[in-house]
Amino acid sequence: MMLHSMSPYLMLGFLIAGVLHAFVPASIYSRYLSGTSLRSVGTAALFGIPLPLCSCGVLPTAVSLRRSGASRAASTSFLIATPQTGVDSIAATYSMMGLPFAILRPVAALFTALAGGLVVGRFERHNALPDVPHDSSYEFSTIKHGLWAKTVEALRYGFFEIMQNIGRWLVLGLVIATLITVLVPDDFFQTYARWPLLNMLIILVVAVPMYVCATGSIPIAAALMMKGLSPGCALVLLMAGPAANMASMLVISQSFGRKATAVYLASIIAGAMVFGLLVDYWPGWREAFIAAMPMNCHAMSHAMTTGWLNWLCSGLLLALLIIGITAKYWKSYKLKNENKTMKKKEFKVRGMMCNHCKAAVEKGLATVEGVTSVTVDLAKGIAYVEGNVSDDAIRAKVVELGYENG
């Protein structure tokens, strides 16, 4: 039922994400992000908010921005804002949780990114953070030439690559939301409603180590609200769940340093708590957020019985999810057989979660002297390397890229 309600908005969000990817040159991002001022930090956050990148996929993009000339402050701002939201998750938030949540999610992401980026900028001006090597020729995406080629790339990225990136997390979120709806008593959270701050702290403890994408977190938050969770606590889950998890913390620490990682995590936690308390305690806001939420039992029942567009979009979305996930594991199977025949070296790479991670590892390992070809099996977390190169050089490059050796 939740998927049925979300599907039209998800399809629209995926299409817009594909258009942003295919039609916006990477050079635009670095051109405006070279300073440590409020303008540069704010621009980085505004660039990142609509992009549908998860907390692991945003890391190679942020490093790429830094190598293209963006400041550490702007790169950190981008790193904080991007995983919290995206055009697809904003559209899905509106469909399941109402307009107030759809507006507040990007606003909260903007303010937390500004706070974190400005603090890192202060450290940067005092040279208190480790540097990231510059490479003026480095771009994190390749833009196709010609309207037709760009259109095809937009459709491929929006409806195939993103499906591979978030498909399993979206399905997991829907499954968890269904279990919550069925198994958790309707008045479960109402018992603890008098302690919203305690509820928020519990949500943080659960959300920070958990990996869930911005879109996958929506059905979980909606299901919990239907069981009595306050809208402020739901917002904490929507902010902290996608942006902070143990895997991304490790990678950020290796790539940006411990101070930047501490700023990153503190900005997300503090921002989530501040905005969550604001929603629950500002006069009239709590009631307005609850009243605007369309995902109640009556609305879900109505969505299941009416609307040809919902049925069409649900069918297309399910088909694309099946195609994307099947293609991912079929490619993994083919790679395994091909590389056994060619006897390439295998290296386990931990921390890769999406196609952006895969592309970053392939591109990075290809720069190691002596490497002639690299293919990465994302499903199994294995890099197949061909060439006259030492194992230590490959492992060192994996760590440099911000990932772990298996």
Secondary structure by P-SEA (a helix, b strand, c coil): cccccaaaaaaaaaaaaaaaaccccaaaaaaacccccaaaaaaaaaaccccccccccaaaaaaaaaaacccaaaaaaaaaccccccaaaaaaaaacccaaaaaaaaaaaaaaaaaaaaaaaaaaaaccccccccccccccccccccaaaaaaaaaaaaccccccccaaaaaaaaaaaaaaaccccccccccccccaaaaaaaaaaaccccccccccaaaaaaaaaaacccaaaaaaaacccccccaaaaaaaaacccaaaaaaaaaaaaaaaaaaaaaaacccaaaaaaaaaccccaaaaaaaacccaaaaaaaaaaaaaaaaaaaaaaaaaaaaaaaaaaaccbbbbbcccccaaaaaaaaaaaaacccccccccccccbbbbbbccccaaaaaaaaaaaccccc
